[in-house]
């Protein structure tokens, strides 16, 4: 860059992407004192450093820890007749998660097979039984969930000040930008203030960075890689086994080899930031390994997309680092359909439309004119940028958010045809809810659910739910939950002999910290203003859950409020209302004349029923949306009558949106 050339201070941001010949032109932005001293650049920070840490063969590792199995013993985890986890020693025999148990044992006769824990009727906690049967048992992942929470807590302890986003039960994103910045300013104090006489003030570029030793920091992805055969993680069942860091003498050989391929590119300040993040990530991973017994693999790069891609460079028990200068040659040879979000229908459509298979092939496709936007719509700019390693998604800590609901469900191998058969599964589901609520209350003792909900459906066509307030008890027990569930089951199906229930779900909703002195629904109600006191009018119909397939009508919602002026014996007009937290709408119960305590109780009871039924409506819609099912109706075997009204056609999806529609 010449002295008179314009400074490129930040990455492209929301500007239009570059022309194809300018691919990867933002890999070495000019970093200034303003960047170094700013604390609010967010995803546009040129010193941003993100890591993705993934627990190695997590379910298998949990069982190895539980059973104290030696790390070299081949082990698989079984769920009914399917392998759901294969440890790395077992993968050496060519065993993959697609195999059946009998085929895996043929490949490795001394293979250790562990079935996941299951719930069964009559047991308060899940166990490892010899007689597991999908017709009577329910899978439990509670043990893995607890171990995952231990690992997450350890990481938070080891990297304070780092934003951590739990991506799944066995992986998390780390935003090291802030802690790395603090360390950089401590190690290089001359960067902590703009020097006097700086030609551009705070926008003056930083002085050249020091040289970096990558020894012991992990696998440095080369700028000019060898043939791709050894670059990616091999296919499932053929792992590339490496250690976390190479011995010093081997690292010197590798670095020398890198230089022979032209990898001695100039060090940047972002490289310095990557190296510090690698130190922090390595220390945290070592703590998890030594204290909890779990190995992990991490990828460290400039954003979430590249960090996740880098984490699979070499596994298990390793970490890899992707410098900005290595991004182009790392991405170009990759099969784009193996990239996150670019597989499935969208990837197939791209491959067919442009007759391409690798990232490098797609880089030749323009964005405008006859390129991506003309074929896949305006949103294809996202695909265009991902192919160039650009990702502006944030790392957000979701762990502090309070869990508002818990759901235990079972897809039944044999549908329930008699009402009496439902009690077995309600008790099994109650055991799971009891354990999960107990675990949650160990972390937050005042947590308690407001409502228990039972949902049942037949295939993918119909479903129905009922709910009731969940009583507070000193101790969470299976009996208490099962008793409440049994009552809902009886209300839901009665003594019907025409059942064909294929899925049962029992859930807690409205989980929150209990407030002192809050003993009834009155604690959730608020008074309406004096202007709400009106004359008597005809009452409206209260919403019935059986009509849940017809949302949007005037009877869909009712709410809370509190009675006013009920302290004397004179006849008064009372109006009750509340604002639904889910809908954001204000609803009002019929205005009534109050003459005494009995009338107040009637109003209170009516309001309670209305609120519960409205909550039931929302929960039923949530379940339907979550499972992408059709609108809910009755669970009886009788066909649902068609509405005489024509439904409004849903708007047609355009561009790449249609490839993500379920």
C-alpha positions in Angstrom: 0.0 0.0 0.0 1.5 3.3 -1.0 1.6 6.3 1.4 -1.1 8.1 -0.6 -3.5 5.1 -1.0 -6.8 5.3 0.9 -6.9 3.4 4.1 -9.3 0.5 4.4 -10.3 0.8 8.0 -13.0 -1.9 8.3 -14.4 -4.8 6.4 -17.1 -4.3 3.8 -20.0 -4.2 6.3 -23.3 -3.9 4.4 -21.8 -2.5 1.2 -22.4 -4.5 -1.9 -20.1 -7.4 -2.2 -17.0 -7.1 -4.4 -16.6 -8.1 -8.0 -15.6 -11.7 -8.5 -12.0 -10.7 -9.4 -11.8 -9.0 -6.0 -12.6 -12.1 -3.9 -11.1 -12.2 -0.4 -10.0 -8.5 -0.7 -10.8 -7.8 3.0 -8.4 -10.2 4.7 -5.8 -7.7 5.7 -7.7 -4.5 6.8 -5.6 -1.6 8.1 -5.9 -1.7 11.9 -5.7 1.7 13.7 -5.4 3.0 17.2 -9.1 3.7 17.0 -9.8 0.0 16.4 -7.5 -1.0 19.3 -9.1 1.4 21.8 -12.7 1.0 20.8 -15.0 -1.3 22.8 -18.1 -1.3 20.6 -17.1 -2.3 17.0 -19.0 -5.6 17.3 -19.0 -7.9 14.3 -17.1 -5.2 12.3 -14.1 -5.3 14.6 -11.0 -6.2 12.4 -9.4 -7.8 15.5 -12.4 -10.0 16.2 -11.6 -13.6 17.2 -14.1 -16.4 17.4 -13.7 -20.0 18.4 -15.9 -23.1 18.2 -15.2 -25.9 20.7 -16.7 -29.3 20.1 -16.6 -32.2 22.6 -15.2 -35.3 20.9 -17.7 -38.1 20.4 -19.6 -36.7 23.3 -22.2 -39.3 24.2 -19.6 -42.0 23.9 -17.2 -40.0 26.0 -19.9 -39.6 28.7 -20.4 -43.4 28.9 -16.6 -44.0 29.0 -16.3 -41.6 31.9 -19.3 -43.2 33.7 -18.0 -46.7 33.2 -14.4 -45.7 33.7 -13.5 -47.3 30.4 -9.9 -47.0 29.1 -9.5 -44.4 26.4 -8.4 -47.1 23.9 -11.4 -49.3 24.3 -13.8 -49.2 21.2 -17.2 -48.2 22.4 -20.6 -47.3 20.8 -23.8 -45.9 22.3 -27.0 -47.5 21.2 -30.6 -46.2 21.1 -32.9 -49.0 20.4 -31.4 -50.5 17.2 -29.4 -47.5 16.1 -25.9 -46.3 16.9 -26.0 -42.7 18.0 -22.3 -42.3 19.1 -19.1 -44.0 18.1 -15.8 -43.3 19.9 -12.6 -42.8 18.0 -11.1 -46.2 18.8 -14.2 -47.8 17.3 -14.0 -45.7 14.2 -10.6 -47.3 13.4 -12.6 -50.4 12.6 -14.7 -48.6 10.1 -17.8 -48.4 12.4 -20.1 -45.4 11.8 -23.4 -44.2 13.2 -25.2 -45.6 10.2 -24.3 -49.1 11.2 -26.6 -51.7 12.9 -25.4 -53.2 16.2 -24.8 -56.7 14.6 -22.7 -55.2 11.7 -20.6 -53.2 14.2 -19.9 -56.3 16.2 -18.8 -58.2 13.1 -16.2 -55.5 12.4 -15.1 -55.4 16.1 -16.1 -58.5 18.1 -14.7 -57.0 21.4 -16.7 -53.7 20.8 -18.4 -52.4 24.0 -22.0 -51.6 23.4 -23.9 -49.3 25.8 -27.6 -48.6 25.5 -28.7 -45.1 26.6 -30.4 -44.8 29.9 -34.2 -45.1 29.8 -37.2 -44.3 31.9 -39.7 -47.0 32.8 -42.8 -47.1 34.8 -42.4 -47.5 38.5 -38.9 -45.9 38.5 -38.2 -42.4 39.8 -35.0 -42.0 37.7 -33.7 -43.4 34.4 -31.5 -46.4 34.5 -29.4 -48.8 32.4 -31.7 -51.8 32.1 -31.2 -55.2 30.5 -34.7 -55.4 29.2 -35.1 -52.1 27.3 -38.0 -52.0 24.9 -39.3 -49.0 22.9 -42.9 -50.2 23.6 -42.5 -49.7 27.4 -39.4 -47.4 27.9 -38.5 -43.9 27.0 -35.0 -42.7 26.2 -33.3 -40.3 28.7 -30.5 -37.9 27.7 -30.4 -36.3 31.2 -27.0 -37.7 32.0 -25.5 -36.1 28.9 -27.3 -32.9 29.6 -25.7 -32.7 33.1 -22.2 -33.5 31.8 -22.7 -30.8 29.2 -23.6 -28.3 31.9 -20.4 -29.2 33.8 -18.2 -28.6 30.8 -20.0 -25.3 30.1 -19.4 -24.2 33.7 -15.8 -25.1 33.5 -15.3 -23.1 30.3 -16.9 -20.0 31.9 -14.7 -20.4 34.9 -11.5 -20.7 32.7 -12.2 -17.8 30.3 -13.8 -15.0 32.3 -15.0 -12.0 30.2 -15.5 -14.2 27.2 -18.9 -14.3 25.6 -20.0 -18.0 25.2 -22.9 -19.2 23.1 -24.0 -22.8 23.6 -24.6 -24.1 20.1 -25.7 -27.6 21.0 -25.3 -30.1 23.8 -21.7 -30.7 22.8 -20.4 -27.5 21.2 -20.1 -23.8 22.0 -18.9 -20.6 20.3 -16.5 -18.3 22.1 -16.0 -14.6 21.4 -12.5 -13.9 22.6 -12.4 -10.4 21.2 -12.6 -8.5 24.5 -10.3 -10.6 26.7 -7.8 -10.8 23.9 -7.9 -7.0 23.5 -7.1 -6.6 27.2 -4.2 -8.9 27.0 -2.8 -7.2 23.9 -2.9 -3.8 25.6 -1.2 -5.3 28.7 1.6 -7.0 26.6 2.0 -4.1 24.2 1.4 -1.0 26.3 2.6 1.3 23.5 -0.8 0.6 21.8 -2.8 1.9 24.8 -2.8 5.5 23.5 -2.4 7.3 20.3 1.2 8.6 20.1 1.8 12.4 20.0 2.3 13.6 16.4 0.4 10.6 14.9 -0.2 11.8 11.3 -3.9 10.7 11.2 -4.6 10.9 14.9 -6.6 7.9 16.2 -7.0 6.7 12.6 -3.2 6.2 12.3 -2.3 2.6 11.5 -0.7 0.6 14.3 3.1 0.0 14.1 4.2 -3.4 12.7 3.4 -6.3 15.0 6.0 -8.6 16.7 6.9 -12.0 15.3 4.8 -14.9 16.7 5.8 -18.4 17.7 2.9 -20.8 17.0 4.6 -23.6 18.8 2.2 -25.4 21.2 -0.8 -23.4 20.1 -2.3 -26.0 17.8 -2.5 -26.8 14.1 -1.8 -23.8 12.0 -3.7 -24.3 8.7 -1.2 -23.6 5.9 -1.5 -20.7 3.5 -0.6 -23.0 0.6 -1.9 -26.4 1.6 -0.8 -29.8 0.2 -3.3 -31.8 -1.9 -6.7 -31.8 -0.2 -6.7 -35.6 0.6 -5.2 -34.9 4.1 -6.9 -31.5 4.7 -10.4 -32.2 5.7 -11.6 -34.6 8.4 -11.9 -38.0 6.7 -15.3 -39.6 6.2 -17.2 -40.9 9.2 -15.4 -44.0 10.4 -11.9 -43.0 9.2 -10.8 -40.3 11.7 -7.5 -38.4 11.4 -6.0 -38.9 14.8 -3.7 -36.2 16.0 -2.6 -34.7 19.3 -3.4 -31.3 20.7 0.1 -30.0 19.8 3.1 -31.5 18.2 6.4 -32.1 20.0 8.7 -29.1 19.6 11.0 -30.9 17.2 8.1 -31.9 15.0 6.6 -28.4 15.1 9.9 -27.0 13.8 9.8 -29.5 10.9 6.2 -28.5 10.1 6.9 -24.8 10.3 9.9 -25.3 8.0 7.7 -27.2 5.6 5.2 -24.4 5.7 7.8 -21.9 4.8 9.0 -24.0 1.9 5.5 -23.7 0.5 5.5 -19.9 0.9 3.7 -19.8 4.3 6.2 -17.3 5.7 3.7 -14.5 5.1 4.0 -11.3 7.1 2.5 -11.3 10.6 -0.5 -9.1 11.2 -2.1 -7.8 14.4 -5.0 -10.1 13.8 -2.5 -13.0 13.8 -1.4 -11.8 17.3 -5.0 -11.8 18.4 -5.5 -15.3 17.1 -2.4 -16.6 18.9 -3.6 -15.1 22.2 -7.0 -16.7 21.7 -5.3 -20.0 21.0 -3.5 -19.7 24.4 -6.8 -19.1 26.2 -8.6 -21.8 24.4 -5.8 -24.3 24.9 -5.7 -23.6 28.7 -9.5 -24.0 29.0 -9.5 -27.2 27.0 -6.7 -28.6 29.2 -8.7 -27.8 32.3 -11.8 -29.7 30.9 -9.6 -32.6 30.0 -7.8 -32.9 33.3 -10.6 -32.1 35.7 -13.6 -33.6 33.9 -12.0 -36.2 31.6 -13.4 -34.9 28.3 -11.3 -34.2 25.2 -12.4 -31.4 22.9 -11.5 -30.0 19.5 -11.6 -26.3 18.7 -11.3 -24.0 15.7 -10.1 -20.4 15.9 -10.8 -17.9 13.2 -12.3 -14.4 12.5 -16.0 -15.4 12.6 -18.4 -18.2 13.6 -18.7 -19.8 10.1 -14.9 -20.2 9.7 -14.4 -21.2 13.4 -16.8 -24.1 13.0 -15.2 -25.1 9.7 -11.8 -25.0 11.3 -12.7 -27.1 14.3 -13.0 -30.2 12.0 -9.6 -29.7 10.5 -8.0 -32.3 12.7 -9.8 -34.3 15.4 -9.9 -35.5 18.1 -8.2 -33.6 21.0 -6.8 -30.8 19.0 -7.3 -27.2 18.1 -6.7 -25.5 14.7 -6.0 -21.9 13.8 -7.1 -20.2 10.5 -5.2 -17.0 9.7 -6.9 -14.6 7.4 -4.2 -15.1 4.8 -5.0 -18.8 4.7 -8.7 -18.4 4.2 -8.8 -18.4 0.3 -6.9 -21.6 -0.3 -8.7 -23.3 2.6 -12.1 -22.5 1.2 -11.6 -22.9 -2.6 -11.2 -26.7 -2.8 -14.0 -27.5 -0.5 -17.2 -29.1 -1.7 -19.7 -26.3 -1.1 -22.5 -28.7 -0.4 -20.7 -29.9 2.8 -20.7 -26.4 4.2 -23.3 -25.5 6.8 -26.6 -24.4 5.3 -25.4 -25.0 1.7 -26.3 -28.7 1.7 -29.8 -30.2 1.0 -32.1 -28.7 -1.5 -30.3 -25.3 -1.8 -27.0 -26.9 -2.4 -28.5 -29.3 -5.0 -30.2 -26.4 -6.7 -26.9 -24.4 -6.9 -25.0 -27.3 -8.2 -27.6 -28.0 -10.9 -28.1 -24.4 -11.9 -24.4 -23.5 -12.3 -22.9 -27.0 -12.9 -20.4 -26.6 -10.0 -19.2 -28.6 -7.0 -16.6 -26.7 -5.1 -16.4 -23.3 -3.5 -13.9 -22.2 -6.1 -16.3 -23.1 -8.8 -19.1 -20.9 -7.3 -16.7 -18.0 -6.8 -16.8 -17.5 -10.5 -20.5 -16.9 -10.4 -21.4 -13.2 -10.3 -23.9 -11.8 -7.9 -25.9 -9.6 -10.3 -26.8 -9.7 -14.0 -27.2 -13.4 -14.8 -25.7 -14.6 -11.6 -27.0 -15.6 -8.2 -29.6 -12.9 -7.6 -31.3 -13.4 -10.9 -31.7 -17.1 -10.2 -32.2 -17.2 -6.4 -33.4 -13.7 -5.4 -31.9 -10.9 -3.4 -31.1 -13.0 -0.3 -28.5 -14.9 -2.3 -26.1 -12.2 -1.2 -25.8 -14.2 2.0 -24.6 -17.3 0.0 -22.3 -15.0 -2.0 -20.6 -13.8 1.2 -20.4 -17.1 3.0 -18.4 -18.5 0.0 -15.9 -15.7 0.7 -15.7 -16.4 4.4 -17.8 -13.5 5.5 -20.1 -14.0 8.4 -21.5 -11.2 10.6 -23.5 -13.3 13.1 -22.9 -12.5 16.7 -22.0 -14.8 19.6 -24.7 -14.4 22.2 -24.7 -16.0 25.7 -28.1 -17.7 26.0 -27.3 -19.5 29.2 -28.5 -16.7 31.5 -32.0 -16.9 30.0 -34.5 -18.6 32.3 -36.0 -21.8 31.0 -39.7 -21.1 30.8 -40.8 -24.6 29.8 -39.9 -28.2 30.0 -41.3 -30.9 27.6 -41.2 -34.7 27.9 -42.5 -36.5 24.8 -42.8 -40.0 23.4 -43.6 -41.0 19.8 -45.3 -44.3 20.3 -44.3 -47.3 18.3 -47.8 -48.7 19.0 -50.6 -46.2 19.1 -52.8 -45.9 22.1 -56.2 -47.3 21.3 -57.7 -47.5 24.8 -58.0 -44.7 27.3 -56.5 -46.9 30.1 -53.3 -47.3 28.1 -52.4 -43.6 28.5 -51.6 -43.8 32.2 -48.5 -45.9 31.6 -46.9 -43.2 29.4 -48.0 -40.3 31.6 -46.2 -41.9 34.5 -43.0 -42.4 32.4 -43.2 -38.8 31.1 -43.8 -37.6 34.7 -40.6 -39.2 35.9 -38.6 -37.2 33.3 -40.3 -33.9 34.2 -39.7 -34.6 37.9 -36.0 -35.2 37.4 -35.5 -32.2 35.1 -37.4 -29.9 37.5 -35.4 -31.2 40.4 -32.2 -30.5 38.6 -33.3 -27.0 37.8 -34.4 -26.3 41.3 -30.9 -27.3 42.6 -29.5 -24.3 40.7 -32.5 -22.0 41.4 -34.5 -23.4 44.4 -37.4 -21.0 43.9 -38.2 -22.2 40.4 -41.7 -23.6 40.0 -44.0 -24.1 37.0 -47.4 -22.4 36.9 -49.0 -24.8 34.5 -48.9 -28.5 33.5 -50.0 -29.3 29.9 -50.9 -32.6 28.3 -50.8 -32.8 24.5 -51.7 -35.8 22.3 -51.9 -36.2 18.6 -52.7 -38.8 15.9 -50.1 -39.1 13.3 -49.4 -35.7 11.7 -53.1 -34.8 11.2 -54.5 -33.7 14.4 -53.9 -33.1 18.1 -55.4 -31.6 21.2 -54.1 -30.4 24.6 -55.4 -29.6 28.0 -53.8 -27.8 30.9 -54.3 -26.9 34.5 -52.5 -25.0 37.3 -49.7 -27.0 38.8 -50.0 -27.2 42.6 -47.0 -26.2 44.7 -45.5 -28.9 46.9 -42.5 -29.0 49.1 -40.9 -31.7 47.1 -41.1 -32.6 43.4 -42.4 -36.1 43.1 -43.4 -38.4 40.2 -46.7 -39.1 41.9 -47.7 -35.4 42.1 -46.9 -34.9 38.4 -48.5 -38.2 37.3 -51.6 -37.4 39.2 -52.0 -34.0 37.6 -51.3 -35.6 34.2 -53.9 -38.4 34.8 -56.6 -35.8 35.4 -55.7 -34.0 32.2 -55.8 -37.3 30.3 -59.2 -38.1 31.6 -60.5 -34.7 30.5 -58.8 -35.0 27.1 -60.0 -38.4 26.1 -62.6 -39.5 28.6 -63.6 -43.1 28.1 -63.4 -43.0 24.3 -62.9 -46.3 22.6 -61.9 -44.7 19.2 -58.4 -43.5 20.1 -55.4 -43.7 17.9 -52.8 -41.6 19.7 -49.4 -41.8 18.3 -47.6 -39.2 20.4 -48.0 -38.0 24.0 -46.4 -34.9 25.5 -46.4 -33.7 29.1 -45.0 -30.3 29.7 -44.4 -27.6 32.3 -45.0 -24.0 31.2 -44.7 -20.6 32.9 -41.6 -21.7 34.9 -40.5 -18.8 36.9 -39.1 -17.8 40.3 -41.9 -18.0 42.8 -42.7 -14.7 44.5 -43.2 -14.5 48.2 -46.9 -14.3 49.2 -48.1 -15.2 45.7 -50.8 -17.8 46.4 -53.4 -17.4 43.7 -54.1 -16.0 40.3 -54.7 -12.6 41.9 -50.9 -12.2 41.9 -50.9 -12.1 38.1 -53.9 -9.7 37.7 -53.9 -6.0 37.4 -56.8 -3.6 37.8 -58.2 -1.8 34.9 -58.6 1.9 34.9 -61.8 3.6 36.2 -62.7 4.3 32.6 -63.1 0.6 32.1 -66.2 0.5 34.4 -69.1 0.1 32.0 -72.7 -0.9 32.0 -73.9 -4.5 32.0 -73.8 -6.2 28.6 -74.3 -9.7 27.2 -71.4 -12.0 28.0 -69.1 -13.3 25.3 -68.4 -17.0 24.6 -65.2 -18.2 26.3 -62.6 -19.7 24.0 -62.8 -23.5 23.8 -59.6 -25.5 23.2 -61.6 -27.7 20.8 -61.7 -24.7 18.4 -57.9 -24.3 18.4 -57.8 -25.1 14.7 -59.5 -21.8 14.0 -57.3 -19.0 15.5 -57.9 -15.4 14.9 -61.6 -15.3 15.9 -62.9 -12.8 18.5 -63.1 -15.7 21.0 -59.5 -16.7 20.8 -58.2 -14.7 23.8 -59.2 -13.7 27.2 -57.0 -12.3 30.0 -56.4 -11.4 33.5 -57.3 -8.3 35.5 -58.4 -7.7 39.0 -61.7 -6.7 40.5 -62.3 -3.2 41.6 -64.3 -1.7 44.5 -65.4 -5.0 45.9 -65.1 -4.0 49.5 -68.7 -2.8 50.2 -72.2 -4.3 50.0 -73.5 -1.9 47.4 -74.1 -3.2 43.9 -71.2 -2.2 41.6 -70.2 -2.7 38.0 -67.0 -4.6 37.7 -64.8 -5.1 34.6 -61.8 -7.4 34.4 -59.1 -7.3 31.7 -55.4 -8.0 31.1 -52.8 -7.7 28.4 -51.6 -11.1 27.1 -47.8 -11.3 27.2 -47.8 -13.5 24.1 -50.3 -11.7 21.9 -49.7 -8.2 23.1 -53.5 -7.6 22.9 -55.8 -6.3 25.6 -58.8 -8.5 26.4 -61.7 -7.9 28.7 -64.2 -10.2 30.3 -67.9 -9.4 30.3 -68.8 -6.6 32.7 -70.9 -7.8 35.6 -72.9 -6.3 38.5 -71.2 -7.2 41.7 -73.3 -7.5 44.8 -71.2 -9.7 47.2 -68.4 -12.1 47.8 -70.1 -14.9 46.0 -70.3 -12.8 42.8 -66.6 -12.0 43.2 -65.7 -15.7 43.4 -67.7 -16.3 40.3 -65.8 -13.6 38.5 -62.5 -15.0 39.8 -63.3 -18.5 38.7 -64.4 -17.3 35.3 -61.2 -15.3 34.8 -59.1 -18.3 35.9 -60.7 -20.6 33.4 -60.4 -17.9 30.7 -56.7 -17.3 31.3 -55.9 -21.0 31.4 -57.8 -21.7 28.2 -56.0 -18.8 26.4 -52.6 -20.1 27.6 -53.7 -23.5 26.3 -54.4 -22.0 22.9 -50.9 -20.6 22.7 -49.2 -23.8 23.9 -51.2 -25.8 21.4 -50.0 -23.5 18.6 -46.4 -23.7 19.8 -46.5 -27.5 19.7 -48.0 -27.4 16.2 -45.5 -24.9 14.9 -42.6 -26.7 16.5 -43.5 -30.0 14.9 -44.6 -28.4 11.6 -47.9 -30.2 11.9 -51.2 -29.3 10.6 -53.6 -27.2 12.7 -54.8 -29.0 15.8 -58.2 -30.5 16.1 -59.8 -33.5 17.8 -57.8 -36.7 18.4 -60.7 -38.9 17.7 -60.6 -41.2 14.7 -63.5 -39.3 13.1 -62.5 -37.1 10.2 -62.3 -33.4 10.9 -65.1 -31.5 9.1 -63.9 -29.1 6.5 -64.6 -25.4 7.1 -67.0 -23.8 4.6 -64.8 -20.7 4.5 -62.0 -20.6 2.1 -58.6 -20.3 3.7 -56.4 -17.5 2.7 -53.6 -18.8 0.5 -50.1 -18.4 2.1 -47.8 -16.2 0.2 -45.5 -17.9 -2.2 -41.9 -18.1 -1.1 -39.3 -16.6 -3.4 -35.5 -16.9 -3.8 -33.5 -19.1 -1.5 -36.3 -18.9 1.2 -38.1 -21.8 -0.4 -35.2 -24.1 0.1 -35.5 -23.7 3.9 -39.3 -24.1 4.1 -40.3 -27.3 6.1 
